[in-house]
Amino acid sequence: YLKSAINDGTSVVQGEEASRLPPSDLEDRINSSSSTEVAAVSITSDHPPEVEHHIPAEVNRRSSSLLKGPVIADTPPGGIGQLHSGGAYFVKPREGERDFYETAKTTATDKVTAPNALGPCLKSGSCTRPGCVREACRPWGHHYDTIYQQRLGPYSRDDTAPFQFLEVGFYNGAGYDTYRKFMPNAEAHSIEIACLPKGPREEGKWPWGNFAEKNPRYQQYLDEDRLHCGDGNDVNYLNEVWTTSMNRVGAPPLRVVVDDGAHIAEHMAQTVFFWFPRIEPRGILIVEDIQPIQEANPFRAQFLPQIMKDLHYCGDPKQNEDDVCFPTLWKLLASIHCELHICVFERSDEPAIKDLSLEDSKNPKNALDLKQCKSMMNGHW
């Protein structure tokens, strides 16, 4: 079991999904699982030895059985995908696009394991989260291939102009490697706190092991100035990465940002407030892991309702109580596209604000408290 991880004060509850939990929370999660729900697998170069990974046996990421299976139904005319024999729905790549699902299978990322794990999970009952009412939530991993194919597919083409991509949360690099393979024309950056020098957090260091160095290309990414070691929730550090490594003279435009970091609501919101204004028009920012867990709940229940309201804001003088919740974001927002546990925020045609002040780049006081935005309250809508 994961008891050995408790002493490290950190956990990798779902492989790449590196929620770094305090020991008490981790022990609660361990004790709430049964030995039939998870099966230990041996440590490989993708699995840091500091913490033992537990992956349901039916979705061992090395298994050759994780295949789409034959198509059993196309969508109606105008649809974008196909239903396969395992009961999973896959979006078809458009002409010239790479296949995100097939690419992700080669890197051992957990972003695409759920579709193929769902059938065996429901059939055998040996699911990671067997008590979930929603069946799609029961297997290990995620269903992100559909939204990534739709929104990142155009960036995967060989004729795509060079652009910048940023991931917040490198961990062991499985997701980062997926993005680099899928979008070869991207200048791909990633931020990771675990590759800070070892030492106490109060000294700005990291005491729980360098997960990133387990990636065989770790040193290459550092040498390329693509992997940045620091706190993705610290606006001063984010500004350092932006000004010294990304916002260079002649650098390609920033078009895609993905948050796959701590899965803590405050951090997720900080990614939006810092990076969204700096993305070029019609670029996108993606936040993963918006599932109903304690750490992420405020983002789903407090942040999302406010930004969704701002998306539809008009400023009609006849509706004088219709104030915006997020003044630095609303004009920059063109659309929001959410699927299970993941949302895409699309930039409007407003120019990127590359020199936004650090103060305006921080989470506002109402970011995770919708009661502080008066137009969200009864009598104001």
Short mmCIF file of the C-alpha atoms (twelve columns), coordinates in Angstrom:
data_MODEL
# 
_entry.id   MODEL 
# 
loop_
_atom_site.group_PDB 
_atom_site.id 
_atom_site.type_symbol 
_atom_site.label_atom_id 
_atom_site.label_alt_id 
_atom_site.label_comp_id 
_atom_site.label_asym_id 
_atom_site.label_seq_id 
_atom_site.Cartn_x 
_atom_site.Cartn_y 
_atom_site.Cartn_z 
_atom_site.pdbx_PDB_model_num 
ATOM 1   C CA . TYR A 1   0.000   0.000  0.000   1 
ATOM 2   C CA . LEU A 2   0.946   3.680  -0.055  1 
ATOM 3   C CA . LYS A 3   1.928   3.751  3.615   1 
ATOM 4   C CA . SER A 4   5.545   4.354  2.632   1 
ATOM 5   C CA . ALA A 5   4.494   7.568  0.911   1 
ATOM 6   C CA . ILE A 6   3.106   9.048  4.109   1 
ATOM 7   C CA . ASN A 7   6.575   9.540  5.500   1 
ATOM 8   C CA . ASP A 8   7.487   11.573 2.430   1 
ATOM 9   C CA . GLY A 9   4.583   13.975 2.972   1 
ATOM 10  C CA . THR A 10  3.582   13.718 -0.662  1 
ATOM 11  C CA . SER A 11  1.607   11.420 -2.896  1 
ATOM 12  C CA . VAL A 12  0.978   10.504 -6.455  1 
ATOM 13  C CA . VAL A 13  -2.577  9.348  -6.102  1 
ATOM 14  C CA . GLN A 14  -3.168  8.975  -9.826  1 
ATOM 15  C CA . GLY A 15  0.178   8.692  -11.511 1 
ATOM 16  C CA . GLU A 16  0.894   11.917 -13.373 1 
ATOM 17  C CA . GLU A 17  -1.935  13.568 -11.425 1 
ATOM 18  C CA . ALA A 18  0.454   14.696 -8.707  1 
ATOM 19  C CA . SER A 19  -1.709  16.211 -5.994  1 
ATOM 20  C CA . ARG A 20  0.854   16.797 -3.301  1 
ATOM 21  C CA . LEU A 21  -1.164  16.124 -0.207  1 
ATOM 22  C CA . PRO A 22  -0.232  16.501 3.442   1 
ATOM 23  C CA . PRO A 23  0.297   13.161 5.203   1 
ATOM 24  C CA . SER A 24  -3.058  13.220 7.006   1 
ATOM 25  C CA . ASP A 25  -5.031  13.685 3.779   1 
ATOM 26  C CA . LEU A 26  -2.990  11.023 2.044   1 
ATOM 27  C CA . GLU A 27  -3.591  8.508  4.814   1 
ATOM 28  C CA . ASP A 28  -7.326  9.195  4.628   1 
ATOM 29  C CA . ARG A 29  -7.282  8.421  0.913   1 
ATOM 30  C CA . ILE A 30  -5.301  5.255  1.463   1 
ATOM 31  C CA . ASN A 31  -7.565  4.000  4.225   1 
ATOM 32  C CA . SER A 32  -10.671 4.746  2.166   1 
ATOM 33  C CA . SER A 33  -9.465  2.414  -0.606  1 
ATOM 34  C CA . SER A 34  -9.743  -1.339 -0.587  1 
ATOM 35  C CA . SER A 35  -7.134  -3.742 -1.850  1 
ATOM 36  C CA . THR A 36  -9.509  -4.770 -4.639  1 
ATOM 37  C CA . GLU A 37  -9.695  -1.232 -6.024  1 
ATOM 38  C CA . VAL A 38  -6.007  -0.758 -6.699  1 
ATOM 39  C CA . ALA A 39  -3.121  -2.962 -7.666  1 
ATOM 40  C CA . ALA A 40  0.513   -2.080 -7.161  1 
ATOM 41  C CA . VAL A 41  2.728   -2.052 -10.209 1 
ATOM 42  C CA . SER A 42  6.479   -2.110 -10.334 1 
ATOM 43  C CA . ILE A 43  8.414   1.139  -10.454 1 
ATOM 44  C CA . THR A 44  9.767   2.072  -13.872 1 
ATOM 45  C CA . SER A 45  11.580  5.119  -15.156 1 
ATOM 46  C CA . ASP A 46  8.173   6.799  -15.368 1 
ATOM 47  C CA . HIS A 47  7.427   6.135  -11.715 1 
ATOM 48  C CA . PRO A 48  9.631   7.921  -9.166  1 
ATOM 49  C CA . PRO A 49  10.844  5.682  -6.350  1 
ATOM 50  C CA . GLU A 50  9.938   8.257  -3.688  1 
ATOM 51  C CA . VAL A 51  6.316   7.207  -3.805  1 
ATOM 52  C CA . GLU A 52  4.724   3.977  -4.866  1 
ATOM 53  C CA . HIS A 53  2.137   4.221  -7.629  1 
ATOM 54  C CA . HIS A 54  -1.096  2.299  -7.516  1 
ATOM 55  C CA . ILE A 55  -2.776  1.791  -10.833 1 
ATOM 56  C CA . PRO A 56  -5.811  -0.419 -11.348 1 
ATOM 57  C CA . ALA A 57  -4.631  -3.628 -12.929 1 
ATOM 58  C CA . GLU A 58  -7.029  -3.300 -15.852 1 
ATOM 59  C CA . VAL A 59  -5.469  -0.006 -16.888 1 
ATOM 60  C CA . ASN A 60  -1.792  -0.764 -16.447 1 
ATOM 61  C CA . ARG A 61  -0.365  1.852  -18.774 1 
ATOM 62  C CA . ARG A 62  2.031   -0.620 -20.376 1 
ATOM 63  C CA . SER A 63  -0.793  -2.984 -21.347 1 
ATOM 64  C CA . SER A 64  -1.176  -3.718 -25.041 1 
ATOM 65  C CA . SER A 65  -4.886  -4.307 -24.449 1 
ATOM 66  C CA . LEU A 66  -5.600  -0.581 -24.224 1 
ATOM 67  C CA . LEU A 67  -6.904  -0.230 -27.756 1 
ATOM 68  C CA . LYS A 68  -9.878  1.616  -29.124 1 
ATOM 69  C CA . GLY A 69  -11.463 -1.504 -30.553 1 
ATOM 70  C CA . PRO A 70  -13.658 -1.554 -33.647 1 
ATOM 71  C CA . VAL A 71  -16.055 1.257  -34.423 1 
ATOM 72  C CA . ILE A 72  -19.638 0.264  -33.687 1 
ATOM 73  C CA . ALA A 73  -21.403 3.531  -34.460 1 
ATOM 74  C CA . ASP A 74  -20.639 6.776  -36.213 1 
ATOM 75  C CA . THR A 75  -22.228 9.939  -34.959 1 
ATOM 76  C CA . PRO A 76  -25.141 11.385 -36.959 1 
ATOM 77  C CA . PRO A 77  -24.250 13.617 -39.917 1 
ATOM 78  C CA . GLY A 78  -22.262 16.591 -38.703 1 
ATOM 79  C CA . GLY A 79  -20.933 14.716 -35.662 1 
ATOM 80  C CA . ILE A 80  -17.261 14.734 -34.777 1 
ATOM 81  C CA . GLY A 81  -16.592 11.256 -33.400 1 
ATOM 82  C CA . GLN A 82  -17.260 7.556  -33.239 1 
ATOM 83  C CA . LEU A 83  -18.449 5.137  -30.567 1 
ATOM 84  C CA . HIS A 84  -16.155 2.136  -30.185 1 
ATOM 85  C CA . SER A 85  -16.801 -1.366 -28.948 1 
ATOM 86  C CA . GLY A 86  -15.543 -0.637 -25.435 1 
ATOM 87  C CA . GLY A 87  -18.293 1.937  -25.012 1 
ATOM 88  C CA . ALA A 88  -15.956 4.921  -25.331 1 
ATOM 89  C CA . TYR A 89  -16.435 7.846  -27.682 1 
ATOM 90  C CA . PHE A 90  -13.459 9.108  -29.673 1 
ATOM 91  C CA . VAL A 91  -13.166 12.306 -31.713 1 
ATOM 92  C CA . LYS A 92  -11.824 11.761 -35.206 1 
ATOM 93  C CA . PRO A 93  -8.746  13.815 -36.134 1 
ATOM 94  C CA . ARG A 94  -9.411  16.153 -39.028 1 
ATOM 95  C CA . GLU A 95  -7.340  15.888 -42.167 1 
ATOM 96  C CA . GLY A 96  -3.715  16.764 -41.454 1 
ATOM 97  C CA . GLU A 97  -4.068  16.503 -37.679 1 
ATOM 98  C CA . ARG A 98  -2.275  14.065 -35.434 1 
ATOM 99  C CA . ASP A 99  -4.256  11.720 -33.185 1 
ATOM 100 C CA . PHE A 100 -4.013  12.867 -29.556 1 
ATOM 101 C CA . TYR A 101 -5.223  9.574  -28.147 1 
ATOM 102 C CA . GLU A 102 -2.679  7.515  -30.067 1 
ATOM 103 C CA . THR A 103 0.106   9.963  -29.215 1 
ATOM 104 C CA . ALA A 104 -0.754  9.950  -25.518 1 
ATOM 105 C CA . LYS A 105 -0.689  6.161  -25.378 1 
ATOM 106 C CA . THR A 106 3.030   6.222  -26.229 1 
ATOM 107 C CA . THR A 107 3.986   8.405  -23.251 1 
ATOM 108 C CA . ALA A 108 2.153   6.695  -20.364 1 
ATOM 109 C CA . THR A 109 0.181   9.820  -19.470 1 
ATOM 110 C CA . ASP A 110 -3.056  9.359  -17.539 1 
ATOM 111 C CA . LYS A 111 -4.888  11.877 -19.735 1 
ATOM 112 C CA . VAL A 112 -6.441  9.187  -21.936 1 
ATOM 113 C CA . THR A 113 -6.628  6.020  -19.839 1 
ATOM 114 C CA . ALA A 114 -10.243 6.269  -18.681 1 
ATOM 115 C CA . PRO A 115 -12.060 5.482  -21.968 1 
ATOM 116 C CA . ASN A 116 -10.556 2.023  -22.259 1 
ATOM 117 C CA . ALA A 117 -10.636 1.371  -18.527 1 
ATOM 118 C CA . LEU A 118 -14.355 2.094  -18.297 1 
ATOM 119 C CA . GLY A 119 -15.605 -1.132 -19.883 1 
ATOM 120 C CA . PRO A 120 -13.461 -3.504 -17.795 1 
ATOM 121 C CA . CYS A 121 -14.175 -1.424 -14.707 1 
ATOM 122 C CA . LEU A 122 -17.940 -1.714 -15.107 1 
ATOM 123 C CA . LYS A 123 -17.762 -5.373 -16.054 1 
ATOM 124 C CA . SER A 124 -15.517 -6.535 -13.210 1 
ATOM 125 C CA . GLY A 125 -16.426 -3.963 -10.581 1 
ATOM 126 C CA . SER A 126 -12.749 -3.377 -9.785  1 
ATOM 127 C CA . CYS A 127 -12.879 0.367  -10.309 1 
ATOM 128 C CA . THR A 128 -10.740 3.030  -8.681  1 
ATOM 129 C CA . ARG A 129 -13.832 4.943  -7.518  1 
ATOM 130 C CA . PRO A 130 -16.570 2.270  -7.519  1 
ATOM 131 C CA . GLY A 131 -19.036 4.343  -5.505  1 
ATOM 132 C CA . CYS A 132 -19.430 7.107  -8.074  1 
ATOM 133 C CA . VAL A 133 -22.988 7.464  -9.360  1 
ATOM 134 C CA . ARG A 134 -21.623 8.728  -12.669 1 
ATOM 135 C CA . GLU A 135 -20.045 5.698  -14.309 1 
ATOM 136 C CA . ALA A 136 -17.525 7.740  -16.299 1 
ATOM 137 C CA . CYS A 137 -15.940 8.807  -12.991 1 
ATOM 138 C CA . ARG A 138 -15.256 5.283  -11.777 1 
ATOM 139 C CA . PRO A 139 -12.129 4.188  -13.709 1 
ATOM 140 C CA . TRP A 140 -8.596  5.386  -13.183 1 
ATOM 141 C CA . GLY A 141 -7.394  8.257  -15.352 1 
ATOM 142 C CA . HIS A 142 -9.125  10.805 -17.549 1 
ATOM 143 C CA . HIS A 143 -11.237 11.246 -20.686 1 
ATOM 144 C CA . TYR A 144 -9.299  14.252 -22.004 1 
ATOM 145 C CA . ASP A 145 -8.594  12.914 -25.499 1 
ATOM 146 C CA . THR A 146 -11.893 14.223 -26.904 1 
ATOM 147 C CA . ILE A 147 -11.440 17.844 -25.866 1 
ATOM 148 C CA . TYR A 148 -7.741  17.862 -26.702 1 
ATOM 149 C CA . GLN A 149 -8.392  16.505 -30.168 1 
ATOM 150 C CA . GLN A 150 -10.969 19.217 -30.787 1 
ATOM 151 C CA . ARG A 151 -9.042  22.170 -29.372 1 
ATOM 152 C CA . LEU A 152 -5.390  21.213 -29.903 1 
ATOM 153 C CA . GLY A 153 -5.844  19.293 -33.143 1 
ATOM 154 C CA . PRO A 154 -5.252  22.355 -35.377 1 
ATOM 155 C CA . TYR A 155 -1.975  23.018 -33.538 1 
ATOM 156 C CA . SER A 156 -0.751  19.495 -34.339 1 
ATOM 157 C CA . ARG A 157 -0.569  20.031 -38.089 1 
ATOM 158 C CA . ASP A 158 2.810   20.146 -39.827 1 
ATOM 159 C CA . ASP A 159 1.871   23.417 -41.518 1 
ATOM 160 C CA . THR A 160 1.068   25.176 -38.228 1 
ATOM 161 C CA . ALA A 161 3.130   28.329 -37.722 1 
ATOM 162 C CA . PRO A 162 5.536   28.203 -34.751 1 
ATOM 163 C CA . PHE A 163 3.943   29.148 -31.416 1 
ATOM 164 C CA . GLN A 164 4.607   28.903 -27.707 1 
ATOM 165 C CA . PHE A 165 2.962   26.363 -25.433 1 
ATOM 166 C CA . LEU A 166 3.175   26.342 -21.630 1 
ATOM 167 C CA . GLU A 167 2.318   23.566 -19.198 1 
ATOM 168 C CA . VAL A 168 2.048   24.280 -15.472 1 
ATOM 169 C CA . GLY A 169 2.931   21.022 -13.720 1 
ATOM 170 C CA . PHE A 170 5.627   18.906 -15.432 1 
ATOM 171 C CA . TYR A 171 5.810   16.213 -12.741 1 
ATOM 172 C CA . ASN A 172 7.556   13.290 -14.524 1 
ATOM 173 C CA . GLY A 173 7.024   14.751 -17.988 1 
ATOM 174 C CA . ALA A 174 4.588   12.207 -19.413 1 
ATOM 175 C CA . GLY A 175 2.068   14.907 -20.291 1 
ATOM 176 C CA . TYR A 176 4.775   17.286 -21.506 1 
ATOM 177 C CA . ASP A 177 6.222   14.606 -23.778 1 
ATOM 178 C CA . THR A 178 2.738   14.041 -25.173 1 
ATOM 179 C CA . TYR A 179 2.335   17.715 -26.032 1 
ATOM 180 C CA . ARG A 180 5.762   17.895 -27.665 1 
ATOM 181 C CA . LYS A 181 5.027   14.871 -29.830 1 
ATOM 182 C CA . PHE A 182 1.517   15.999 -30.670 1 
ATOM 183 C CA . MET A 183 2.450   19.610 -31.478 1 
ATOM 184 C CA . PRO A 184 5.938   19.440 -33.013 1 
ATOM 185 C CA . ASN A 185 5.919   23.096 -34.085 1 
ATOM 186 C CA . ALA A 186 5.401   24.325 -30.529 1 
ATOM 187 C CA . GLU A 187 8.133   25.908 -28.467 1 
ATOM 188 C CA . ALA A 188 6.988   23.959 -25.431 1 
ATOM 189 C CA . HIS A 189 7.668   25.217 -21.912 1 
ATOM 190 C CA . SER A 190 6.787   23.661 -18.559 1 
ATOM 191 C CA . ILE A 191 6.933   24.783 -14.931 1 
ATOM 192 C CA . GLU A 192 7.590   22.337 -12.094 1 
ATOM 193 C CA . ILE A 193 8.185   22.988 -8.400  1 
ATOM 194 C CA . ALA A 194 9.704   19.568 -7.586  1 
ATOM 195 C CA . CYS A 195 12.970  20.262 -9.430  1 
ATOM 196 C CA . LEU A 196 13.875  23.084 -7.071  1 
ATOM 197 C CA . PRO A 197 16.919  22.396 -4.893  1 
ATOM 198 C CA . LYS A 198 16.157  20.003 -2.061  1 
ATOM 199 C CA . GLY A 199 15.406  21.712 1.220   1 
ATOM 200 C CA . PRO A 200 12.682  23.287 3.375   1 
ATOM 201 C CA . ARG A 201 9.747   24.970 1.682   1 
ATOM 202 C CA . GLU A 202 10.155  28.019 3.913   1 
ATOM 203 C CA . GLU A 203 13.511  28.524 2.191   1 
ATOM 204 C CA . GLY A 204 11.947  28.344 -1.256  1 
ATOM 205 C CA . LYS A 205 13.147  24.779 -1.802  1 
ATOM 206 C CA . TRP A 206 11.413  21.408 -2.220  1 
ATOM 207 C CA . PRO A 207 11.852  18.622 0.369   1 
ATOM 208 C CA . TRP A 208 9.944   15.735 -1.215  1 
ATOM 209 C CA . GLY A 209 12.032  14.517 -4.102  1 
ATOM 210 C CA . ASN A 210 12.662  15.573 -7.690  1 
ATOM 211 C CA . PHE A 211 9.985   13.818 -9.725  1 
ATOM 212 C CA . ALA A 212 11.016  15.641 -12.906 1 
ATOM 213 C CA . GLU A 213 14.493  14.130 -13.072 1 
ATOM 214 C CA . LYS A 214 12.946  10.716 -13.654 1 
ATOM 215 C CA . ASN A 215 12.199  11.807 -17.204 1 
ATOM 216 C CA . PRO A 216 15.035  10.577 -19.454 1 
ATOM 217 C CA . ARG A 217 15.116  13.970 -21.215 1 
ATOM 218 C CA . TYR A 218 15.185  15.986 -17.992 1 
ATOM 219 C CA . GLN A 219 18.628  17.511 -18.545 1 
ATOM 220 C CA . GLN A 220 17.850  18.197 -22.204 1 
ATOM 221 C CA . TYR A 221 14.760  20.190 -21.256 1 
ATOM 222 C CA . LEU A 222 16.730  22.185 -18.697 1 
ATOM 223 C CA . ASP A 223 19.506  22.882 -21.202 1 
ATOM 224 C CA . GLU A 224 16.938  24.035 -23.768 1 
ATOM 225 C CA . ASP A 225 15.458  26.444 -21.206 1 
ATOM 226 C CA . ARG A 226 12.119  24.711 -21.629 1 
ATOM 227 C CA . LEU A 227 11.741  23.226 -18.127 1 
ATOM 228 C CA . HIS A 228 11.538  25.920 -15.467 1 
ATOM 229 C CA . CYS A 229 11.967  24.933 -11.823 1 
ATOM 230 C CA . GLY A 230 9.841   27.044 -9.504  1 
ATOM 231 C CA . ASP A 231 6.471   27.637 -7.894  1 
ATOM 232 C CA . GLY A 232 3.692   27.940 -10.482 1 
ATOM 233 C CA . ASN A 233 1.554   29.765 -7.926  1 
ATOM 234 C CA . ASP A 234 4.085   32.548 -7.309  1 
ATOM 235 C CA . VAL A 235 3.379   35.502 -9.599  1 
ATOM 236 C CA . ASN A 236 6.913   36.829 -9.139  1 
ATOM 237 C CA . TYR A 237 8.353   33.561 -10.399 1 
ATOM 238 C CA . LEU A 238 5.807   33.361 -13.208 1 
ATOM 239 C CA . ASN A 239 6.789   36.851 -14.255 1 
ATOM 240 C CA . GLU A 240 10.446  35.811 -14.235 1 
ATOM 241 C CA . VAL A 241 9.724   32.900 -16.581 1 
ATOM 242 C CA . TRP A 242 7.605   35.144 -18.789 1 
ATOM 243 C CA . THR A 243 10.057  38.018 -19.067 1 
ATOM 244 C CA . THR A 244 13.320  36.087 -19.299 1 
ATOM 245 C CA . SER A 245 12.439  32.888 -21.167 1 
ATOM 246 C CA . MET A 246 9.229   33.439 -23.107 1 
ATOM 247 C CA . ASN A 247 8.501   37.085 -23.934 1 
ATOM 248 C CA . ARG A 248 11.723  37.430 -25.928 1 
ATOM 249 C CA . VAL A 249 12.362  39.528 -29.002 1 
ATOM 250 C CA . GLY A 250 11.514  37.341 -31.977 1 
ATOM 251 C CA . ALA A 251 9.897   34.612 -29.862 1 
ATOM 252 C CA . PRO A 252 6.816   32.898 -31.313 1 
ATOM 253 C CA . PRO A 253 3.444   33.962 -29.841 1 
ATOM 254 C CA . LEU A 254 1.997   32.288 -26.766 1 
ATOM 255 C CA . ARG A 255 -1.127  30.458 -27.913 1 
ATOM 256 C CA . VAL A 256 -1.733  27.535 -25.518 1 
ATOM 257 C CA . VAL A 257 -1.427  27.182 -21.725 1 
ATOM 258 C CA . VAL A 258 -2.380  24.041 -19.766 1 
ATOM 259 C CA . ASP A 259 -2.727  23.864 -15.980 1 
ATOM 260 C CA . ASP A 260 -1.983  20.370 -14.671 1 
ATOM 261 C CA . GLY A 261 -0.220  21.365 -11.469 1 
ATOM 262 C CA . ALA A 262 -1.207  20.943 -7.861  1 
ATOM 263 C CA . HIS A 263 -4.974  20.617 -8.525  1 
ATOM 264 C CA . ILE A 264 -5.506  23.162 -5.758  1 
ATOM 265 C CA . ALA A 265 -8.189  25.736 -6.536  1 
ATOM 266 C CA . GLU A 266 -6.063  28.755 -5.613  1 
ATOM 267 C CA . HIS A 267 -3.290  27.582 -7.947  1 
ATOM 268 C CA . MET A 268 -5.696  26.806 -10.770 1 
ATOM 269 C CA . ALA A 269 -7.215  30.277 -10.542 1 
ATOM 270 C CA . GLN A 270 -3.763  31.860 -10.414 1 
ATOM 271 C CA . THR A 271 -2.881  30.183 -13.698 1 
ATOM 272 C CA . VAL A 272 -5.920  31.815 -15.283 1 
ATOM 273 C CA . PHE A 273 -5.348  35.294 -13.866 1 
ATOM 274 C CA . PHE A 274 -1.661  35.413 -14.738 1 
ATOM 275 C CA . TRP A 275 -1.493  33.644 -18.088 1 
ATOM 276 C CA . PHE A 276 -4.837  34.244 -19.788 1 
ATOM 277 C CA . PRO A 277 -4.235  37.954 -20.494 1 
ATOM 278 C CA . ARG A 278 -0.817  37.140 -21.965 1 
ATOM 279 C CA . ILE A 279 -2.155  34.628 -24.500 1 
ATOM 280 C CA . GLU A 280 -2.550  35.816 -28.077 1 
ATOM 281 C CA . PRO A 281 -6.039  36.421 -29.548 1 
ATOM 282 C CA . ARG A 282 -7.977  33.176 -30.120 1 
ATOM 283 C CA . GLY A 283 -5.445  31.182 -28.159 1 
ATOM 284 C CA . ILE A 284 -6.621  28.920 -25.348 1 
ATOM 285 C CA . LEU A 285 -5.998  28.180 -21.689 1 
ATOM 286 C CA . ILE A 286 -6.911  24.718 -20.397 1 
ATOM 287 C CA . VAL A 287 -7.446  23.743 -16.762 1 
ATOM 288 C CA . GLU A 288 -7.455  20.032 -15.967 1 
ATOM 289 C CA . ASP A 289 -8.642  18.114 -12.911 1 
ATOM 290 C CA . ILE A 290 -11.733 20.135 -12.068 1 
ATOM 291 C CA . GLN A 291 -13.163 17.057 -10.382 1 
ATOM 292 C CA . PRO A 292 -15.076 17.147 -7.087  1 
ATOM 293 C CA . ILE A 293 -12.156 16.761 -4.706  1 
ATOM 294 C CA . GLN A 294 -11.592 18.959 -1.687  1 
ATOM 295 C CA . GLU A 295 -8.512  20.687 -3.097  1 
ATOM 296 C CA . ALA A 296 -10.148 21.677 -6.398  1 
ATOM 297 C CA . ASN A 297 -13.774 22.194 -5.353  1 
ATOM 298 C CA . PRO A 298 -13.653 25.996 -4.980  1 
ATOM 299 C CA . PHE A 299 -12.467 26.384 -8.560  1 
ATOM 300 C CA . ARG A 300 -15.456 24.407 -9.827  1 
ATOM 301 C CA . ALA A 301 -18.037 25.814 -7.420  1 
ATOM 302 C CA . GLN A 302 -16.824 29.411 -6.907  1 
ATOM 303 C CA . PHE A 303 -14.582 30.472 -9.805  1 
ATOM 304 C CA . LEU A 304 -16.400 28.876 -12.747 1 
ATOM 305 C CA . PRO A 305 -19.853 30.398 -12.053 1 
ATOM 306 C CA . GLN A 306 -18.326 33.872 -11.951 1 
ATOM 307 C CA . ILE A 307 -16.330 33.609 -15.156 1 
ATOM 308 C CA . MET A 308 -19.296 31.996 -16.903 1 
ATOM 309 C CA . LYS A 309 -21.421 34.979 -15.895 1 
ATOM 310 C CA . ASP A 310 -18.751 37.368 -17.165 1 
ATOM 311 C CA . LEU A 311 -18.696 35.561 -20.512 1 
ATOM 312 C CA . HIS A 312 -22.266 36.776 -21.118 1 
ATOM 313 C CA . TYR A 313 -21.806 40.273 -19.677 1 
ATOM 314 C CA . CYS A 314 -23.117 43.157 -21.833 1 
ATOM 315 C CA . GLY A 315 -22.990 46.182 -19.542 1 
ATOM 316 C CA . ASP A 316 -26.516 47.230 -20.446 1 
ATOM 317 C CA . PRO A 317 -27.253 50.533 -18.617 1 
ATOM 318 C CA . LYS A 318 -30.780 49.272 -18.057 1 
ATOM 319 C CA . GLN A 319 -29.251 46.430 -16.051 1 
ATOM 320 C CA . ASN A 320 -27.162 48.568 -13.717 1 
ATOM 321 C CA . GLU A 321 -26.616 45.777 -11.218 1 
ATOM 322 C CA . ASP A 322 -24.979 43.581 -13.846 1 
ATOM 323 C CA . ASP A 323 -21.382 44.142 -12.762 1 
ATOM 324 C CA . VAL A 324 -18.478 41.992 -13.909 1 
ATOM 325 C CA . CYS A 325 -16.842 39.679 -11.412 1 
ATOM 326 C CA . PHE A 326 -13.391 39.595 -13.019 1 
ATOM 327 C CA . PRO A 327 -12.562 42.998 -14.581 1 
ATOM 328 C CA . THR A 328 -9.160  41.868 -15.887 1 
ATOM 329 C CA . LEU A 329 -10.608 38.852 -17.721 1 
ATOM 330 C CA . TRP A 330 -14.102 39.463 -19.076 1 
ATOM 331 C CA . LYS A 331 -13.157 41.461 -22.172 1 
ATOM 332 C CA . LEU A 332 -10.504 38.884 -23.078 1 
ATOM 333 C CA . LEU A 333 -12.896 35.926 -22.966 1 
ATOM 334 C CA . ALA A 334 -14.514 34.563 -26.136 1 
ATOM 335 C CA . SER A 335 -15.790 31.146 -25.053 1 
ATOM 336 C CA . ILE A 336 -15.687 28.434 -22.422 1 
ATOM 337 C CA . HIS A 337 -15.772 24.770 -23.419 1 
ATOM 338 C CA . CYS A 338 -15.964 22.197 -20.628 1 
ATOM 339 C CA . GLU A 339 -16.044 18.426 -20.644 1 
ATOM 340 C CA . LEU A 340 -15.739 16.032 -17.716 1 
ATOM 341 C CA . HIS A 341 -13.199 17.542 -15.281 1 
ATOM 342 C CA . ILE A 342 -11.567 19.858 -17.828 1 
ATOM 343 C CA . CYS A 343 -12.338 23.338 -19.203 1 
ATOM 344 C CA . VAL A 344 -10.977 25.366 -22.120 1 
ATOM 345 C CA . PHE A 345 -11.033 29.167 -21.947 1 
ATOM 346 C CA . GLU A 346 -10.693 30.794 -25.365 1 
ATOM 347 C CA . ARG A 347 -9.228  34.256 -25.835 1 
ATOM 348 C CA . SER A 348 -11.200 36.943 -27.626 1 
ATOM 349 C CA . ASP A 349 -9.773  39.151 -30.378 1 
ATOM 350 C CA . GLU A 350 -8.463  41.644 -27.818 1 
ATOM 351 C CA . PRO A 351 -4.650  41.959 -28.021 1 
ATOM 352 C CA . ALA A 352 -2.474  40.108 -25.551 1 
ATOM 353 C CA . ILE A 353 -1.542  42.180 -22.492 1 
ATOM 354 C CA . LYS A 354 2.105   41.248 -22.272 1 
ATOM 355 C CA . ASP A 355 2.994   43.849 -19.640 1 
ATOM 356 C CA . LEU A 356 0.058   43.389 -17.277 1 
ATOM 357 C CA . SER A 357 1.062   44.537 -13.790 1 
ATOM 358 C CA . LEU A 358 1.816   41.927 -11.177 1 
ATOM 359 C CA . GLU A 359 -0.959  43.301 -9.009  1 
ATOM 360 C CA . ASP A 360 -3.525  42.756 -11.761 1 
ATOM 361 C CA . SER A 361 -2.007  39.312 -12.411 1 
ATOM 362 C CA . LYS A 362 -2.849  38.051 -8.922  1 
ATOM 363 C CA . ASN A 363 -6.022  36.309 -7.814  1 
ATOM 364 C CA . PRO A 364 -8.610  38.930 -6.789  1 
ATOM 365 C CA . LYS A 365 -10.301 38.511 -3.414  1 
ATOM 366 C CA . ASN A 366 -13.456 37.101 -5.021  1 
ATOM 367 C CA . ALA A 367 -11.642 34.548 -7.210  1 
ATOM 368 C CA . LEU A 368 -12.794 31.671 -5.007  1 
ATOM 369 C CA . ASP A 369 -15.642 33.410 -3.173  1 
ATOM 370 C CA . LEU A 370 -18.531 34.298 -5.460  1 
ATOM 371 C CA . LYS A 371 -20.365 36.042 -2.600  1 
ATOM 372 C CA . GLN A 372 -17.877 38.875 -2.985  1 
ATOM 373 C CA . CYS A 373 -19.135 39.558 -6.510  1 
ATOM 374 C CA . LYS A 374 -22.404 41.366 -5.797  1 
ATOM 375 C CA . SER A 375 -23.973 40.621 -9.161  1 
ATOM 376 C CA . MET A 376 -23.864 36.897 -8.277  1 
ATOM 377 C CA . MET A 377 -26.206 37.430 -5.355  1 
ATOM 378 C CA . ASN A 378 -30.009 37.324 -5.233  1 
ATOM 379 C CA . GLY A 379 -31.561 40.567 -6.356  1 
ATOM 380 C CA . HIS A 380 -28.696 41.438 -8.693  1 
ATOM 381 C CA . TRP A 381 -29.546 39.259 -11.680 1 
# 
